[in-house]
Amino acid sequence: MRRFEFFRWASLGLICAATPQLMSADELVPSPAPLPSAVVGEEPRDPQQVFTDAQKPEIEQVSASTWATPVAPPPSMASLGGCCGESDTGLLGLGGGLLGFIKPSDTCFSNFISPISNPLFFEDPRTLSEVRLIFANHWLPQNNPVFQGGQAQYLAMQARVALTERLSFIATKDGYVWIDPDNPAVGNPDGWADVAAGLKYNLVRDPANQHVLSVGATFELDVGSHRVFQGRGDGEFHFFATNGVALTEKSHWLTASGFRLPTDTAARSQMWYWSNHYDYNIWGKWYAVGELNWFHYMQSGKALGVNFEGGDLFNLGATDVAGNDLVTMAVGARRKLWGMSELGIGYELPVTARQDIISSRLYLDLILRY
């Protein structure tokens, strides 16, 4: 046994002598090479600080511009009207106003376009300070039993004054009328129109969604000339509501409805109307306009024994018009001038078999706004 142990240990010794020395575990894993120093002799920097100072601003700049740039929100509808604020805070920069009490027009809906036809009753829903000059050439139907054709002209000036951010004074009817019918028995009368004025109040004013709704009332004074079918009765109330909304960046829709209610139901007829306006910005400051007006007579008068009425300009007090309907269509164009001022032209004609006293009508107007 001792001899066996001796040979075993001798064999192990010879093997160890003939075999290269094994590496320790520390020698098998090499030590990490020292990080380069910016200056010879300087201690290696922290691994997070291996970039030079010249490189750091460049990396920070790329990070800020590439990953941290905020996305701009989409523009609201308020920007379409040129309004600086989207909340319902009233008019901008009212100050003391013109003459100390006239406030500027509401600029938050400056891309809206005013209606052209039915000018005495189709009211713009915005709060405005303006002077509107209107000329209308009115062709009379040849089949009309009284006038038998011919023409009539109307020249007027409307005025609107913003008193507060919501309340405005409106003067919607005045001016002068010329009638030149083909029936010589009627003659060629001319004279002053009646005068109508009242108030309009803005119920809804939503610049963010470009929506505005107003209500109002006027009273027509019978101070005109009888020879041009004015100055008849004891006056007439007009109650109305008018609404406007932007459909797209380039188009708008206005609609208004109201009642003409005379104080003397024998001298004048009662009428309800509904007017609609659509406009589209075709190029630059030019807008195409299309409008539709519906006039419905609720109650006849007792002043004139005929079955036709006078539309928007005249109230004949006809005895046989209750239930009658007259629908007209108008096409035209408007151009924005300086500020919110406008120039317009339009042509209107009936689309129903009933014409009453309108064969067609040409409009020209100029709106100067403050």
Rosetta blueprint (number, residue, H / E / L):
1 M L
2 R H
3 R H
4 F H
5 E H
6 F H
7 F H
8 R H
9 W H
10 A H
11 S H
12 L H
13 G H
14 L H
15 I H
16 C H
17 A H
18 A H
19 T L
20 P L
21 Q L
22 L L
23 M L
24 S L
25 A H
26 D H
27 E H
28 L H
29 V L
30 P L
31 S L
32 P L
33 A L
34 P L
35 L L
36 P L
37 S L
38 A L
39 V L
40 V L
41 G L
42 E L
43 E L
44 P L
45 R L
46 D L
47 P H
48 Q H
49 Q H
50 V L
51 F L
52 T L
53 D L
54 A L
55 Q H
56 K H
57 P H
58 E H
59 I H
60 E H
61 Q H
62 V H
63 S H
64 A H
65 S H
66 T H
67 W H
68 A L
69 T L
70 P L
71 V L
72 A L
73 P L
74 P L
75 P L
76 S L
77 M H
78 A H
79 S H
80 L H
81 G H
82 G L
83 C L
84 C L
85 G L
86 E L
87 S L
88 D L
89 T L
90 G L
91 L L
92 L L
93 G L
94 L L
95 G L
96 G L
97 G L
98 L E
99 L L
100 G L
101 F L
102 I E
103 K E
104 P L
105 S L
106 D L
107 T H
108 C H
109 F H
110 S L
111 N L
112 F L
113 I L
114 S L
115 P L
116 I L
117 S L
118 N L
119 P L
120 L L
121 F L
122 F L
123 E L
124 D L
125 P L
126 R L
127 T L
128 L L
129 S L
130 E E
131 V E
132 R E
133 L E
134 I E
135 F E
136 A E
137 N E
138 H E
139 W E
140 L L
141 P L
142 Q L
143 N L
144 N L
145 P L
146 V L
147 F L
148 Q L
149 G L
150 G E
151 Q E
152 A E
153 Q E
154 Y E
155 L E
156 A E
157 M E
158 Q E
159 A E
160 R E
161 V E
162 A E
163 L L
164 T L
165 E L
166 R L
167 L E
168 S E
169 F E
170 I E
171 A E
172 T E
173 K E
174 D L
175 G L
176 Y E
177 V E
178 W E
179 I E
180 D E
181 P E
182 D L
183 N L
184 P L
185 A L
186 V L
187 G L
188 N L
189 P L
190 D E
191 G E
192 W E
193 A L
194 D L
195 V E
196 A E
197 A E
198 G E
199 L E
200 K E
201 Y E
202 N E
203 L E
204 V E
205 R E
206 D E
207 P H
208 A H
209 N H
210 Q L
211 H E
212 V E
213 L E
214 S E
215 V E
216 G E
217 A E
218 T E
219 F E
220 E E
221 L E
222 D L
223 V L
224 G L
225 S L
226 H H
227 R H
228 V H
229 F L
230 Q L
231 G L
232 R L
233 G L
234 D L
235 G L
236 E E
237 F E
238 H E
239 F E
240 F E
241 A E
242 T E
243 N E
244 G E
245 V E
246 A E
247 L L
248 T L
249 E L
250 K L
251 S E
252 H E
253 W E
254 L E
255 T E
256 A E
257 S E
258 G E
259 F E
260 R E
261 L E
262 P E
263 T L
264 D L
265 T L
266 A L
267 A L
268 R L
269 S L
270 Q E
271 M E
272 W E
273 Y E
274 W E
275 S E
276 N E
277 H E
278 Y E
279 D E
280 Y E
281 N E
282 I E
283 W E
284 G L
285 K L
286 W E
287 Y E
288 A E
289 V E
290 G E
291 E E
292 L E
293 N E
294 W E
295 F E
296 H E
297 Y E
298 M E
299 Q E
300 S L
301 G L
302 K L
303 A L
304 L E
305 G L
306 V L
307 N L
308 F L
309 E L
310 G L
311 G L
312 D L
313 L L
314 F L
315 N L
316 L L
317 G L
318 A E
319 T L
320 D L
321 V L
322 A L
323 G L
324 N L
325 D E
326 L E
327 V E
328 T E
329 M E
330 A E
331 V E
332 G E
333 A E
334 R E
335 R E
336 K E
337 L L
338 W L
339 G L
340 M L
341 S L
342 E E
343 L E
344 G E
345 I E
346 G E
347 Y E
348 E E
349 L E
350 P E
351 V L
352 T L
353 A L
354 R L
355 Q L
356 D L
357 I L
358 I L
359 S L
360 S E
361 R E
362 L E
363 Y E
364 L E
365 D E
366 L E
367 I E
368 L E
369 R E
370 Y L
